[in-house]
Amino acid sequence: TGASAGSPVSDGPSWRVPIGEGTGRSLQAQRVVVAANGFAGRLLDVPVRPARGLILVSRPLTDLRWKGVFHYNKGYVYYRHLPDGRLLLGGARDVDPVGEETADHGSNPAIRAWLTEFAEQVLRVPLADLMDMEWSGTMGFTDLKEPLCLEAAPRLWCLAGMSGIGVSLGMQAAWDLVEAME
């Protein structure tokens, strides 16, 4: 929706969640779940650190000979051949781990350069000339790299810290949260 949410505030038997900064509007509920992954620490005092990830996508290519999903450098770099012929390449947070421990959107020039060089030198794709899209996203990490599923306060739950593999873990983590709330 694009609406921002503030930290939940206890309102006796329920919780009030401010919606839209400075609007005076809020939602009220008996139970609240904060499932904001890398942004959870902005709303609750939970041990989840944000980490930015960069994705680069080429224009459609006609000569990619490999198909599938691949990981390189202990999983820090990942790439795949998309159905429309594009190369999706991302990761390399280990190039600047301190600089990427942020919830700010944007592109880290050192990581972008590393990924572009990797595409050209290893994958033999001149990505600098063929780039079509670029974006960053924010992940949430815990020290144990396991999802955080906890009751932060009575009737206030948190599900966050998917540690870079939220697509794989998210559904099961949500089921675990629902079970814990019952």
C-alpha positions as a printed Julia matrix, in Angstrom:
182×3 Matrix{Float64}:
  0.0     0.0     0.0
  2.96    2.28    0.45
  1.69    3.31    3.89
  4.26    3.46    6.65
  3.63    1.88   10.03
  5.03    2.95   13.36
  5.93    0.9    16.41
  2.97   -0.85   18.04
  1.77    0.81   21.25
  0.02   -1.11   24.02
 -3.49    0.19   24.58
 -4.63   -1.97   27.48
 -6.14   -5.17   26.1
 -5.21   -4.26   22.52
 -2.43   -2.75   20.41
 -2.49    0.45   18.39
 -0.28    0.71   15.29
  0.27    4.23   13.92
 -0.24    4.35   10.12
  1.18    7.06    7.88
  3.73    9.3     9.55
  2.14   12.43   10.99
 -1.41   11.52    9.94
 -2.72   10.7    13.41
 -4.25    7.53   11.96
 -3.8     4.1    13.49
 -5.05    0.55   13.39
 -6.15   -1.24   16.52
 -6.04   -4.99   17.08
 -6.05   -7.5    19.92
 -2.99   -9.23   18.44
 -0.32   -7.78   16.15
  2.36   -9.52   14.1
  5.37   -7.52   12.97
  6.67   -9.4     9.93
  8.98   -6.78    8.49
 12.17   -8.89    8.21
 15.12   -6.48    7.94
 12.99   -3.54    9.09
 11.7    -5.28   12.25
 14.37   -3.6    14.39
 12.9    -0.2    13.49
  9.6    -1.22   15.07
 10.6    -3.53   17.94
 13.64   -4.19   20.1
 14.59   -7.47   18.4
 18.01   -8.9    17.41
 17.55   -8.56   13.63
 20.09   -6.69   11.5
 19.21   -5.29    8.08
 21.37   -6.18    5.08
 21.03   -4.82    1.59
 21.22   -7.06   -1.47
 21.86   -5.9    -5.05
 20.28   -7.49   -8.14
 21.33   -6.81  -11.74
 19.36   -8.02  -14.78
 20.5    -7.97  -18.41
 18.47   -7.4   -21.53
 17.36  -10.68  -23.19
 20.37  -12.64  -24.42
 20.33  -15.14  -27.27
 23.55  -17.01  -26.58
 23.44  -18.13  -22.95
 24.33  -21.82  -23.1
 23.53  -22.74  -19.52
 20.2   -22.97  -17.76
 19.35  -23.18  -14.07
 20.09  -21.47  -10.78
 23.71  -21.22   -9.66
 25.61  -20.13   -6.56
 29.23  -19.03   -6.38
 31.61  -17.98   -3.6
 29.93  -19.95   -0.81
 26.51  -18.67   -1.88
 27.36  -14.98   -1.7
 26.85  -14.7    -5.46
 23.87  -16.18   -7.29
 22.76  -16.07  -10.88
 20.24  -17.64  -13.18
 19.03  -17.67  -16.75
 15.47  -16.28  -16.71
 12.79  -17.74  -19.02
 12.89  -14.66  -21.28
 16.65  -15.07  -21.83
 17.81  -12.47  -19.31
 20.66  -13.01  -16.87
 19.77  -12.26  -13.24
 22.86  -11.78  -11.08
 23.0   -10.71   -7.46
 24.67  -10.82   -4.09
 28.39  -10.25   -3.43
 27.62   -8.63   -0.06
 30.94  -10.04    1.16
 32.7    -7.41   -0.99
 31.59   -4.76    1.54
 29.82   -6.48    4.47
 29.91   -3.42    6.73
 28.61   -1.09    4.02
 25.77   -3.48    3.2
 24.53   -3.78    6.79
 21.92   -1.14    6.1
 18.21   -0.78    5.38
 18.91    2.06    2.93
 17.99    1.35   -0.67
 20.58    1.98   -3.32
 23.53    0.53   -5.12
 26.96   -0.02   -3.65
 29.42    0.95   -6.44
 32.05   -1.58   -5.29
 29.55   -4.45   -5.34
 28.06   -3.35   -8.65
 31.58   -3.24  -10.18
 32.43   -6.67   -8.73
 29.24   -8.24  -10.12
 29.75   -6.63  -13.51
 33.34   -7.9   -13.67
 32.2   -11.38  -12.56
 29.62  -11.43  -15.36
 32.21  -10.41  -17.91
 35.18  -12.51  -16.72
 33.48  -15.68  -15.46
 30.09  -15.84  -17.19
 31.36  -14.17  -20.38
 28.4   -11.78  -20.46
 29.27   -8.1   -21.11
 26.79   -6.95  -18.48
 27.99   -3.34  -18.47
 26.76   -3.03  -22.07
 23.65   -5.18  -21.64
 22.27   -3.98  -18.28
 18.51   -3.46  -18.27
 17.44   -3.36  -14.6
 18.99   -2.92  -11.17
 17.47   -2.83   -7.71
 18.25   -3.48   -4.09
 16.25   -5.13   -1.36
 16.57   -5.39    2.38
 16.98   -8.72    4.12
 16.99   -9.39    7.85
 19.71  -11.43    9.58
 19.99  -12.97   13.03
 23.24  -14.06   14.69
 22.3   -17.75   14.31
 20.94  -17.2    10.76
 17.66  -18.73   11.87
 14.28  -16.97   11.66
 13.17  -15.1    14.74
  9.66  -16.13   15.79
  8.74  -14.77   19.2
  6.18  -13.06   21.36
  7.89   -9.7    21.99
  5.17   -8.65   24.46
  1.76  -10.1    25.34
 -0.18  -10.44   22.04
  2.64   -8.75   20.07
  4.51  -11.17   17.82
  7.52  -10.82   15.59
  8.56  -12.91   12.59
 11.79  -11.68   11.0
 15.42  -12.52   10.31
 15.07  -14.86    7.33
 18.84  -14.4     6.77
 18.71  -14.05    3.01
 16.53  -17.06    2.23
 13.07  -15.77    3.07
 11.53  -17.11   -0.12
 12.52  -20.61    0.99
 11.77  -20.22    4.7
  8.9   -17.75    4.75
  5.91  -20.07    4.39
  7.09  -22.56    7.03
  8.09  -19.74    9.37
  4.59  -18.26    9.0
  3.02  -21.62    9.85
  5.32  -21.89   12.88
  4.22  -18.43   14.0
  0.52  -19.27   13.66
  1.05  -22.46   15.66
  2.92  -20.55   18.39
  0.11  -17.97   18.58
 -2.59  -20.6    19.2
